[in-house]
Amino acid sequence: MNQVVQVLTQLANNATLVTKEEVAHFLTNSELSTQQKTAIAAHNINTLVETVHDLPVIKCVPIIVSDDDEEQIITISNKHVANAS
């Protein structure tokens, strides 16, 4: 993943890489896999993510707290919040 991040950072910081040909030439000289180079050139984030195996899985679950003064139990099931009062 480190190589992908470095290449993407260089692409973002290099104002001379404007055309598709310039980006393709830059990617040709990088140490990325062919699949990663193709994904970056095509702006295909899903394929790029699939090629990077050490990405952490981040899950967010919203928790809604009642404004009432009464004590309530909040249960999380199947990524949905259900008020069990």
C-alpha positions as CSV (number, residue, x, y, z in Angstrom):
1,M,0.0,0.0,0.0
2,N,2.9,2.3,0.8
3,Q,3.9,2.5,-2.9
4,V,0.4,3.3,-4.0
5,V,0.1,6.1,-1.5
6,Q,3.5,7.5,-2.6
7,V,2.5,7.4,-6.3
8,L,-0.9,9.0,-5.6
9,T,0.9,11.7,-3.5
10,Q,3.3,12.4,-6.3
11,L,0.5,12.6,-8.8
12,A,-1.4,15.1,-6.6
13,N,1.7,17.3,-6.0
14,N,3.1,17.4,-9.6
15,A,1.4,20.1,-11.6
16,T,3.2,19.1,-14.8
17,L,1.2,15.8,-15.0
18,V,-1.8,17.2,-16.8
19,T,-2.5,15.0,-19.8
20,K,-3.3,11.3,-19.8
21,E,-0.1,10.7,-21.7
22,E,2.0,12.4,-19.0
23,V,0.3,10.4,-16.3
24,A,0.7,7.2,-18.2
25,H,4.4,7.9,-18.7
26,F,4.8,8.7,-15.0
27,L,3.0,5.4,-14.0
28,T,5.1,3.4,-16.4
29,N,8.2,4.4,-14.4
30,S,6.6,3.6,-11.0
31,E,7.0,0.4,-9.1
32,L,3.3,-0.4,-9.0
33,S,1.7,-3.6,-10.5
34,T,0.1,-3.4,-13.9
35,Q,-3.3,-3.7,-12.4
36,Q,-2.6,-0.8,-10.0
37,K,-1.3,1.4,-12.9
38,T,-4.4,0.6,-15.0
39,A,-6.7,1.4,-12.1
40,I,-5.1,4.7,-11.4
41,A,-5.0,5.7,-15.1
42,A,-8.7,4.8,-15.4
43,H,-9.7,6.5,-12.1
44,N,-11.1,3.2,-10.9
45,I,-10.9,3.4,-7.1
46,N,-12.7,0.0,-6.6
47,T,-10.1,-1.9,-8.5
48,L,-7.3,0.0,-6.9
49,V,-8.6,-0.8,-3.4
50,E,-8.9,-4.5,-4.4
51,T,-5.2,-4.5,-5.2
52,V,-4.1,-3.2,-1.9
53,H,-4.6,-6.0,0.6
54,D,-3.5,-4.4,3.8
55,L,-6.2,-1.7,4.0
56,P,-8.1,-1.7,7.3
57,V,-11.8,-2.3,7.3
58,I,-13.5,0.7,8.8
59,K,-17.1,0.5,9.9
60,C,-19.2,3.3,11.4
61,V,-22.4,2.7,13.4
62,P,-24.4,5.7,14.4
63,I,-25.8,5.6,17.9
64,I,-28.9,7.7,18.7
65,V,-29.3,8.7,22.3
66,S,-32.8,9.8,23.5
67,D,-33.3,13.2,25.0
68,D,-35.6,11.8,27.7
69,D,-34.4,11.7,31.2
70,E,-35.6,8.1,31.6
71,E,-33.0,5.4,31.3
72,Q,-33.3,3.5,28.0
73,I,-31.4,0.6,26.5
74,I,-30.0,1.0,23.0
75,T,-29.4,-2.1,21.0
76,I,-27.3,-2.3,17.8
77,S,-28.4,-5.1,15.5
78,N,-27.7,-5.6,11.8
79,K,-26.1,-2.1,11.5
80,H,-29.3,-0.4,12.6
81,V,-30.0,1.2,15.9
82,A,-33.1,0.0,17.7
83,N,-34.5,1.6,20.8
84,A,-35.4,-1.3,23.1
85,S,-37.6,0.5,25.7
